């Protein structure tokens, strides 16, 4: 019985680490693309809204850990595109190739098929890194 309880705590801890990293990474991507007023354009439909009303869209789904926190795989998206239209992947691929160079979307798609497992320490380091980057961007825009 104790073994399963310990395992549950470890899984819960890992989920928390991933959730924290996702939160800081999402904020970073949105602030990275924001203007001084915190306004950001959707990468797939060009709607402009405040970062609090936008999401961090992923070209290749977050379920692929090899590309989950890859900057070239992510860009701000409005709720309608990211959730309502399942990410508008075709438009997203065009945005990625236009922004990062022809063939980048295909490279990301290929990379998403690779297996990548992060250690708890790596997740903590990445979360701290993006937290600091978000703070820098917010201070820059203030």
N, C-alpha and C positions, 0 to 999 in steps of 0.2 A: 504494500500500500504506500509506503513512504517513497518508493522509487517513482511511482507514477506522479505523486505530488511534486517531487523535485523536478521531474520532467516538465510538468505543466508550468511551473514557475519559470523554467528556462525558456520555454516556448513563448510565454507571455512577455518575458524580458526582451527576447529577440523581436517580437512583434512591436514592442514599444520603441526599440532602437530603429527599426525600419520606418515606423510612423513618424518619429522625430526627424529622421533624415529626409523623408518625403516632404514634410512640412517646410523645412528650411530650404531644400532644393527648389520646391515650388515657388516659394517667395523669391528666391534668388532669380529664377528664370523670369518671373513677372517683373521684378524691379529692374532687371538688366535691360528689358525692352521698354521701360516706362520713361515718360518725359518728366520734367521737373515737377509737374502737378500730380504725378502718379497715374497718368492716363496711358493706356496701352492699347495697341491695335491687335485684333484677332488675326492670327497668321493665315486663316483660311477664308474668312469672309470680310475682313477689313473693318468690322465694327469696332468702334473705339469706346472703351469704358475704363473706369477706375480699376486699379489692380485688384481691389477687394471684390470686384464683380467678375473678374476673369479667373480662368483656371490655367494650370500648367498642362498643356496637351502633350501627348506622346505620339509620335509617328508610329513607332512599334510599341505595342502594349507594354504596360508596366510589369506584366507577368514575366517578361524576358529580362532577367537581372543583368545580363551582359550589356543591355542598352538602357536600363531603367533610369540611371543617373548620368547618362551621356548627354552633354549639352546640345550637340547637333541633332539629337533625337527629340528635343523638346522646344516648345515655343508657346507663347500665350494663346489661349483659345477661349472664346466665349462659351457659355454653357450650351447654347444651341448647337454649336459645331462639335464640341468635345463629347457631350453626352447625347443630345438629341439626334445628332447625325453620325454617331459612332466615330467621331474624330475626323470625318471627311478625309480619309487617308489619301485619296488621289490628289486633292488640292494641297494637302500637307506635303506630299512628296514633291510637288512642283515648287512649293515655298522653300523646302530644304535645299533643293538643287539650285534654286535662284540665289539663296542666301549663302550657301556654303560651297557651291560649285557643282557642276554637272557630275552625276554619278554618286553623289553623297548619299542620296536616299537608298540606292541599291546597296551601297556599302553597309549602311545601317541595317538594312533588312538581312543581309548576309551575316553580319555580326550578331544579330538577335538570335540566331540559331545556335550560337556557341553557349556552352554551359559556363556559368560564373557563379561561384559561391563566395559570399563575403563573410569574413569573420566578424564577431561582435566588435572586436577592436577596430576593424576597418570601418564599420558602420558608425561607431562613435567618432572616429577621426573625421570622416566625411561630414557628419552632422555638424561638428564643431567648425570645420572649414567653411561650410555654407552659411552657418549662423554668422560668422565673422564677416563674410562677404556681403550678406544682407545688411548687416549693420553699417558697413562701409558705403553701400549704395544709398541707404536711407539717409545717412549723414551727408552724402554728396548732394542729394536732392533737396535737403533742408535749407 
